[in-house]
Amino acid sequence: MGALSDKFRRLAILLEPEVERMAARQAAHIGHFDDAQFDAAQEIATFWRGEDASWRCHAEPIGRLNPDFGLFRWWWHGRSAAARKSRLDPVIKEGDGYQIGELVTDHVEVANEDEAHLLAKVAAQIARAEGVLRIEDEYGISFIALFEGTPAPKTLRKVAPKQELAPQSVGGEVSIDDDAEPISIEPEPDSVKSINDPRFSVPIPSAAALANAVAHTAPSLTHTIPPTPLAFQIQSLRDPTPPPVRIPSRDVVAPLVQEALTVTTRSTSGEFTQALLTVVVEVDQGAAVKGRFFVDVVAIDPKGELVSVDATRELIDAAARTIAADAQSGNGRWRKLLVRLRRTVRGASVEVDVRA
């Protein structure tokens, strides 16, 4: 028995003839191919036979599967209200109208890749796409919706993928569960991939750990943290060509993520649905680089109300160590670190975003 609901499976059976015709159209357009490349920036998929491009078409991401943990993430996960519309947006409307949870939940649990592929094919059919492209990389499996296209120009030549770039904003995601199994931080589909993307697991704090934390931090909780941020110093050579900004390594960011999860879980009795930790760094250039930072945590309870979470001394110390250790590791200087926590059926998911 799979993880998908009976209601979704009934919809899939109803759309099965249309899905088969969609696959036939894709085969007629593309035929045999040796390789396929998806350009997320231009939303173009290119199919190759050897070194010759055979077909190009408009393409948009449907979702990404993490096969290790059976989680399928829709393209709209984390998308802001101001984001550009997608041709796949009718999928959300269809799911809302027929109350099909798989089509309106950003993360869907699946039993295997076949179920993820079924989700992608149903979504593509609802969006009136011409087919579905499967792309596998080191971070998981992506499904891309293919729309109208044309034969590729004969002069088009294949470009080797870039290994590492210096993004202005990089981010990632890691799921946290009670079993503390290894989970990878996974960049958003439209973000620049870095070979330094960390992979680590963080356990949800146990009741005993929370009790110890309360006992340890209780004296400091009687005082409010002053509005003036704490000062810190970072030993750094003022290089005229600063290093690129990347996601902090596992060893650097894991203690801060764990402490943020601890204070949020304790302050909300584990009833939060979402939480956001923000660390803002202000740096003054001088003989030695000096700066200050702010730490702020807000959460949302099950009723949708905002909850202000007190930043403990342990959390502030963890932020200071993260900033210093990340600088010493050679990472470029970011001005803001965002850690988003979301409760899931498996525990919690964490999204890490660094702004340069």
Salt bridges, closest charged atoms under 4 A:
GLU18 OE2 - ARG21 NH2 3.45
ASP34 OD1 - HIS32 NE2 3.06
ASP35 OD2 - LYS158 NZ 3.22
GLU43 OE1 - HIS58 NE2 3.84
GLU43 OE2 - ARG84 NH2 2.38
GLU60 OE2 - HIS58 NE2 2.91
ASP89 OD1 - ARG79 NH1 3.27
ASP106 OD2 - HIS77 ND1 3.04
ASP106 OD1 - HIS107 ND1 3.65
GLU113 OE2 - ARG134 NE 2.43
GLU115 OE2 - ARG9 NH2 2.53
GLU130 OE1 - ARG25 NE 3.06
GLU130 OE1 - HIS29 NE2 3.46
GLU136 OE1 - ARG134 NH2 2.88
ASP137 OD1 - ARG64 NH1 3.44
GLU148 OE2 - ARG87 NH1 2.98
GLU173 OE1 - ARG73 NH1 2.82
GLU173 OE1 - HIS77 NE2 3.28
GLU173 OE2 - HIS107 NE2 2.94
ASP177 OD2 - ARG346 NH2 3.71
GLU186 OE2 - ARG64 NE 3.56
GLU186 OE2 - ARG73 NH2 3.64
GLU188 OE2 - ARG73 NH1 3.99
ASP251 OD1 - ARG250 NE 3.95
GLU282 OE1 - ARG292 NE 2.81
GLU314 OE2 - HIS216 NE2 3.17
ASP326 OD2 - ARG333 NH2 3.42
GLU351 OE2 - HIS77 NE2 2.48
GLU351 OE2 - ARG342 NH1 2.46
ASP353 OD2 - ARG355 NE 2.61
